[in-house]
């Protein structure tokens, strides 16, 4: 990846290519955003509070955890710690994708990491595999429409979600996990994909029963990372010997 290739991959065309990659995410996340707005309204949040939460946090799973804990007698520090447990995977995302953003300015990195959600990371990783630079224009073309639609969907859910008798019974809360499963399957051709995914899944299930939610998310992620970290040096040393 050269400086010339990065310079050529800028402009409106690059932004629109990012928008095109984000369309499936918009479709998959729409029901989840509406569901969040609905549940927020049911938990006593005003429409403004629901929209403000989506606009400032921009993390569906963490927002759901917050809804479950806000208004309870749980200490505020425990709420923050629980949300951190859910979002710890984003620390891993940042460490991974940061290697490919050396050509970004500091303000671009600050803005970019705010938009770093699960599908944003997955699409960026795919772009790296295609040996294309992650330009700021492409990245924002992917992330900005997702962000705006998430905020709008939260607003619509808070306004009209009360007309849905039982959103869980309709299964709309299951659409986004299905999309995440699709993201994981998209990397199935990578070396040692199955052992890492299986280890992460088993560790998450065990942690869910022994520790509880939301800690199982981070524990499962760390188990996969640890296994991948041990596998990679082993494979590298074997390749060096050959």
C-alpha positions as CSV (number, residue, x, y, z in Angstrom):
1,X,0.0,0.0,0.0
2,X,1.8,3.2,-1.2
3,X,1.2,6.8,-0.5
4,X,0.1,7.3,-4.1
5,X,-2.6,4.6,-3.8
6,X,-3.9,6.2,-0.7
7,X,-4.0,9.6,-2.3
8,X,-5.9,8.3,-5.4
9,X,-8.5,6.6,-3.2
10,X,-10.1,9.8,-1.9
11,X,-13.1,11.9,-2.8
12,X,-16.9,11.5,-3.4
13,X,-16.4,8.2,-5.3
14,X,-14.6,6.6,-2.3
15,X,-17.3,7.9,0.1
16,X,-20.1,6.4,-2.1
17,X,-18.3,3.0,-2.1
18,X,-18.4,3.1,1.6
19,X,-22.1,3.9,1.6
20,X,-22.7,0.9,-0.7
21,X,-21.0,-1.5,1.7
22,X,-23.1,-0.1,4.6
23,X,-26.5,-0.8,3.0
24,X,-26.8,-4.4,4.4
25,X,-25.9,-3.0,7.8
26,X,-28.7,-0.4,7.6
27,X,-31.2,-3.1,6.8
28,X,-30.1,-5.4,9.5
29,X,-29.8,-2.8,12.2
30,X,-33.1,-1.0,11.6
31,X,-35.3,-3.4,13.6
32,X,-32.8,-3.4,16.5
33,X,-32.8,0.4,16.6
34,X,-36.6,0.5,16.6
35,X,-36.5,-2.1,19.4
36,X,-34.2,0.0,21.5
37,X,-36.4,3.0,21.2
38,X,-39.4,1.0,22.1
39,X,-37.8,-0.6,25.2
40,X,-36.4,2.8,26.2
41,X,-39.9,4.3,26.1
42,X,-41.2,1.3,28.2
43,X,-38.5,1.9,30.8
44,X,-39.5,5.5,31.3
45,X,-37.1,7.2,29.0
46,X,-38.4,10.3,27.2
47,X,-38.0,10.5,23.4
48,X,-35.2,13.0,23.8
49,X,-33.4,10.8,26.4
50,X,-33.6,7.8,24.1
51,X,-32.2,9.8,21.1
52,X,-29.5,11.4,23.2
53,X,-28.4,8.0,24.4
54,X,-28.1,6.6,20.9
55,X,-26.4,9.7,19.6
56,X,-23.7,9.8,22.4
57,X,-23.1,6.1,23.1
58,X,-23.8,4.5,19.7
59,X,-23.5,1.0,20.9
60,X,-26.7,-1.1,20.8
61,X,-25.7,-3.9,23.2
62,X,-24.3,-1.4,25.8
63,X,-27.5,0.7,25.5
64,X,-29.6,-2.4,26.1
65,X,-27.6,-3.2,29.2
66,X,-27.9,0.4,30.4
67,X,-31.7,0.2,30.0
68,X,-31.8,-2.9,32.2
69,X,-29.7,-1.2,34.9
70,X,-30.8,2.4,34.9
71,X,-33.5,3.1,37.5
72,X,-32.4,0.1,39.7
73,X,-30.6,0.2,42.9
74,X,-27.3,-0.8,41.2
75,X,-24.4,1.5,42.0
76,X,-23.5,3.9,39.1
77,X,-19.9,2.5,39.0
78,X,-21.2,-1.0,38.5
79,X,-23.3,0.2,35.6
80,X,-20.3,1.8,34.0
81,X,-18.3,-1.4,34.6
82,X,-21.0,-3.6,33.1
83,X,-21.1,-1.4,30.0
84,X,-17.3,-1.6,29.7
85,X,-17.5,-5.4,29.9
86,X,-19.9,-5.4,26.9
87,X,-17.8,-3.0,24.9
88,X,-14.3,-4.3,25.8
89,X,-14.2,-6.0,22.4
90,X,-13.9,-2.5,20.9
91,X,-10.5,-2.1,22.6
92,X,-9.4,-5.1,20.6
93,X,-11.0,-3.7,17.5
94,X,-9.0,-0.5,17.9
95,X,-5.7,-2.3,18.5
96,X,-6.3,-4.4,15.3
97,X,-7.5,-1.7,12.9
98,X,-5.2,1.0,14.2
99,X,-2.2,-0.6,12.4
100,X,-3.9,0.4,9.1
101,X,-4.7,4.0,10.0
102,X,-1.2,5.5,10.2
103,X,-2.0,7.8,7.3
104,X,-4.9,9.3,9.2
105,X,-4.6,12.6,11.1
106,X,-5.3,12.7,14.8
107,X,-8.7,14.3,14.4
108,X,-9.6,11.7,11.8
109,X,-8.6,8.9,14.2
110,X,-10.7,10.4,17.0
111,X,-13.7,10.6,14.8
112,X,-13.1,7.2,13.3
113,X,-12.8,5.3,16.5
114,X,-16.2,6.8,17.7
115,X,-17.8,5.1,14.6
116,X,-16.0,1.8,15.2
117,X,-18.8,-0.7,15.7
118,X,-18.9,-4.4,14.9
119,X,-19.8,-4.2,11.2
120,X,-17.5,-1.2,10.7
121,X,-14.6,-3.3,11.9
122,X,-15.6,-6.3,9.9
123,X,-15.9,-4.3,6.7
124,X,-12.5,-2.6,7.3
125,X,-10.8,-5.9,7.9
126,X,-12.3,-7.2,4.6
127,X,-10.9,-4.1,2.8
128,X,-7.5,-4.8,4.2
129,X,-7.7,-8.4,2.9
130,X,-8.6,-6.9,-0.5
131,X,-5.3,-4.9,-0.2
132,X,-7.1,-1.6,-0.4
133,X,-6.3,1.3,1.9
134,X,-8.8,2.3,4.6
135,X,-9.3,5.9,3.6
136,X,-11.2,8.3,5.8
137,X,-13.7,9.0,3.0
138,X,-14.5,5.3,2.6
139,X,-14.7,4.8,6.3
140,X,-17.1,7.7,6.9
141,X,-19.2,6.6,3.9
142,X,-19.7,3.4,5.6
143,X,-20.1,4.7,9.2
144,X,-22.0,7.9,8.9
145,X,-25.2,6.6,7.3
146,X,-25.3,3.8,9.9
147,X,-24.9,6.3,12.7
148,X,-27.6,8.6,11.4
149,X,-30.1,5.7,10.8
150,X,-29.4,4.3,14.3
151,X,-30.3,7.7,15.9
152,X,-33.4,8.1,13.6
153,X,-34.6,4.5,14.3
154,X,-34.2,5.1,18.1
155,X,-36.3,8.2,17.7
156,X,-39.0,6.4,15.7
157,X,-39.0,3.5,18.2
158,X,-39.5,5.8,21.1
159,X,-42.3,7.6,19.3
160,X,-44.3,4.7,17.9
161,X,-42.9,1.6,19.5
162,X,-45.7,1.6,22.1
163,X,-48.0,0.5,19.3
164,X,-46.1,-2.7,19.0
165,X,-47.7,-5.1,21.6
166,X,-44.7,-7.4,22.1
167,X,-41.6,-6.7,20.0
168,X,-39.8,-9.8,21.3
169,X,-42.7,-12.0,20.2
170,X,-42.2,-10.8,16.6
171,X,-38.5,-11.8,16.7
172,X,-37.2,-8.4,15.5
173,X,-34.6,-8.5,18.3
174,X,-33.0,-11.6,16.7
175,X,-32.3,-10.0,13.3
176,X,-29.1,-8.2,14.3
177,X,-27.5,-11.3,16.0
178,X,-28.2,-13.1,12.7
179,X,-26.3,-10.4,10.9
180,X,-23.4,-10.7,13.3
181,X,-23.3,-14.4,12.7
182,X,-23.0,-13.6,9.0
183,X,-20.1,-11.3,9.8
184,X,-18.3,-14.0,11.6
185,X,-18.9,-16.5,8.8
186,X,-17.4,-14.0,6.4
187,X,-14.0,-14.7,7.9
188,X,-14.3,-18.5,7.8
189,X,-11.5,-18.9,5.1
190,X,-8.9,-17.5,7.5
191,X,-6.4,-19.9,9.0
192,X,-7.5,-21.5,12.3
193,X,-10.9,-19.7,12.1
194,X,-12.9,-22.7,13.5
195,X,-10.8,-23.4,16.6
196,X,-10.8,-19.7,17.6
197,X,-14.5,-19.3,17.0
198,X,-15.3,-22.5,18.8
199,X,-13.1,-21.6,21.8
200,X,-14.7,-18.1,22.0
201,X,-18.2,-19.6,21.8
202,X,-17.7,-22.3,24.4
203,X,-15.9,-19.8,26.8
204,X,-18.8,-17.4,26.4
205,X,-21.4,-20.0,27.1
206,X,-19.6,-21.3,30.2
207,X,-19.0,-17.7,31.4
208,X,-22.7,-16.9,30.9
209,X,-23.7,-19.7,33.3
210,X,-20.9,-19.2,35.8
211,X,-20.4,-15.4,35.8
212,X,-23.5,-14.1,34.0
213,X,-24.2,-11.3,31.6
214,X,-22.7,-9.1,30.3
215,X,-19.3,-10.5,31.3
216,X,-19.6,-13.5,29.1
217,X,-19.1,-11.3,26.1
218,X,-15.7,-10.1,27.1
219,X,-14.6,-13.4,28.5
220,X,-15.5,-15.2,25.3
221,X,-13.7,-12.6,23.2
222,X,-10.6,-12.8,25.4
223,X,-10.5,-16.6,25.2
224,X,-10.5,-16.4,21.4
225,X,-7.8,-13.8,21.4
226,X,-5.6,-15.8,23.8
227,X,-5.9,-18.9,21.6
228,X,-5.2,-16.9,18.4
229,X,-2.1,-15.3,20.1
230,X,-0.7,-18.8,21.0
231,X,-1.5,-20.2,17.6
232,X,0.1,-17.4,15.5
233,X,3.6,-17.6,17.0
234,X,3.5,-21.4,16.8
235,X,2.6,-21.2,13.1
236,X,5.2,-18.5,12.4
237,X,8.0,-20.5,14.0
238,X,7.1,-23.6,12.0
239,X,7.1,-21.6,8.8
240,X,10.5,-20.2,9.7
241,X,11.9,-23.7,10.2
242,X,10.7,-24.8,6.8
